[in-house]
Amino acid sequence: MKYLLVSLLTVLAVSCNSAQNSASKTISENLSRTDYAKTITAEELKTHLYIFADDAMKGRMTGQKGQKLAAEYLRNFYMDEGIPSPIEEKNYYQNIPASYFERMSDPKDSENVVAFIKGSEKPDEIIVLSAHYDHVGVDEDGNIYNGADDDGSGTVALLEIAEAFQQAVKDGNGPKRSILFLHVTGEEIGLYGSRYYTENPIFPLKNTVCNLNTDMIGRVDPDKTDNPNYIYLIGSDKLSQELHDLSEEVNEKYINLELDYKYNDENDPNRFYYRSDHYNFAKNNIPVIFYFNGTHEDYHKPTDTADKIEYELLAKRAQLIFQTAWEVANREGRITADKL
Ligand SMILES: [Zn+2]
């Protein structure tokens, strides 16, 4: 069952990609960043997410079979795309020993999944794009928590962003700085995967320019049904005014979502700033932006399913993250934590 599913997924991924590659090659060799952003489509996000949040993934509980299957899906994607691992050839897993998951009752080994696009001019300066790919598994009654929004949405956004950057690389327009795609495990049980990464970084933290973290970007907050063209940004101005300003400029120029900072307020009781993986970077003084749609009635319920995702909106939000990463990667100077 497992292998059958994976090979089916591979076929789907490959057929989408080859159609896209031949289409973009006929356009021009001089594609712009907007052309690359447009390769991030609702349709491809949907194809990935229906598989990634399928019942076969069993809610992707850290250390369990569904999480391993999800990790294989990510690894196979990067291999098919020709995007290398930063660890060693064909090894996309940063292994985390069971003993690291202290608060779990029956911990098992787990893994972060990593892929890497090397910068053409400043390869030592790293931009980390992250999303957690674990979720909360299956409950006692056998209900599967598919976690389509949390965080299937961020996970598939990362895949499409990686594909867009890789297309730019193929055309000779690859980013000047390097980009690490970091799919972390163990988020739901306490931000373990991102903490492990920052304690055992593949690239020195001092060379890590920023972290753009995506956790839940496929739905609409009930408060926003009248204006769903939004995304909550958290943390963008906490360490770096430069990053915040850059993010605003990029959005205004290329995307035009409403950037809502409601949850960026220090006094917000939800304390979302401390509740997803970017925080492990921020506490190491690395500038971050956390992209988030807010909570909704299906949050951490078995009803967080792929059919409820707003795919056009997910694509637009993923394009914003792509454009922001593009700007950080390609601008002349490295952004700094200018508020420290
Ligand atoms: Zn999450």
Residues whose N, C-alpha, C, O or C-beta is under 5 A from the ligand:
A	BS01	ZN	D150 D151 D215
